[in-house]
Amino acid sequence: MKSEPKKKLPNKKVISSAKFEAKEQFTKSALENLKTENERIVNSLKKSGEIKESKRK
């Protein structure tokens, strides 16, 4: 009988690297979402008059 060749699994460094990349990508995405949401809320509050626009130098 001929046994099927075993699939070569990635080593731990490759797996850890992929996990790190996924976490980093998720973190960047979450940060961008928070920035966008913050800008939306601030603009909404400015329009409603709840806060006044501050002039930056």
Stockholm file with secondary structure:
# STOCKHOLM 1.0

chainA/1-57         MKSEPKKKLPNKKVISSAKFEAKEQFTKSALENLKTENERIVNSLKKSGEIKESKRK
#=GR chainA/1-57 SS CCCCCCCCCCCHHHHHHHHHHHHHHHHHHHHHHHHHHHHHHHHHHHHHTSSCCCCCC
#=GC SS_cons        CCCCCCCCCCCHHHHHHHHHHHHHHHHHHHHHHHHHHHHHHHHHHHHHTSSCCCCCC
//
